[in-house]
């Protein structure tokens, strides 16, 4: 883990207990990478129960990979 940020949804203004099926809560977070890297950086998001610390499953996994940044194109 290179970076981690634990926050409640919508800057603490949209707790999950208020959500209904189909609701969309938009989040924006920044990540500053300094210089190129030959090592790929995998971006992922996890959601956990704040009361228990238990990671919730997304598609059977405890994270959702958003994409990869960097790395050599030839792998």
C-alpha positions in Angstrom: 0.0 0.0 0.0 1.5 3.3 -1.1 -1.3 5.5 0.0 -4.6 5.1 1.8 -7.4 7.5 2.8 -10.2 6.5 5.1 -13.2 8.9 4.8 -16.9 8.7 5.1 -18.8 9.2 1.9 -19.3 12.7 0.5 -17.0 14.3 3.0 -18.9 12.9 5.9 -22.3 14.2 4.6 -23.8 11.0 3.1 -23.6 8.1 5.5 -24.3 4.8 3.9 -27.3 4.1 6.2 -29.2 6.8 4.3 -28.6 5.2 0.9 -31.2 3.4 -1.1 -30.7 0.9 -3.9 -29.6 2.8 -7.0 -28.3 5.9 -5.2 -25.1 7.3 -6.6 -22.6 9.1 -4.3 -19.8 10.7 -6.2 -16.3 10.9 -4.7 -13.2 12.7 -5.8 -9.8 11.9 -4.3 -6.3 12.9 -5.5 -3.1 11.0 -5.7 0.2 12.7 -6.4 2.8 10.6 -8.2 6.3 12.1 -8.6 8.1 11.0 -11.6 7.7 8.0 -13.9 8.0 4.4 -12.6 8.8 1.1 -14.2 6.6 -0.5 -11.5 2.9 -0.4 -12.2 0.7 1.2 -9.5 -2.7 -0.5 -9.1 -5.5 1.8 -8.1 -8.2 0.2 -6.0 -11.0 1.1 -3.6 -12.4 -0.8 -0.7 -15.4 -0.3 1.5 -15.6 -1.4 5.1 -17.9 -1.4 8.0 -16.7 1.4 10.3 -18.1 -0.3 13.4 -16.3 -3.6 12.8 -13.5 -2.8 10.4 -14.7 -5.7 8.2 -14.1 -5.2 4.5 -17.2 -5.5 2.4 -17.2 -7.6 -0.7 -17.5 -6.2 -4.2 -17.9 -8.9 -6.8 -16.5 -11.5 -4.4 -13.4 -9.4 -3.6 -12.5 -7.0 -0.8 -11.5 -4.3 -3.3 -12.4 -3.0 -6.7 -9.5 -2.3 -9.0 -10.0 1.0 -10.8 -7.0 0.8 -13.1 -3.2 0.7 -13.4 -0.8 3.7 -13.8 2.8 3.5 -14.9 4.9 0.4 -15.6 6.7 -0.4 -18.8 4.5 -0.9 -21.8 6.3 -4.1 -22.7 5.5 -5.5 -19.3 
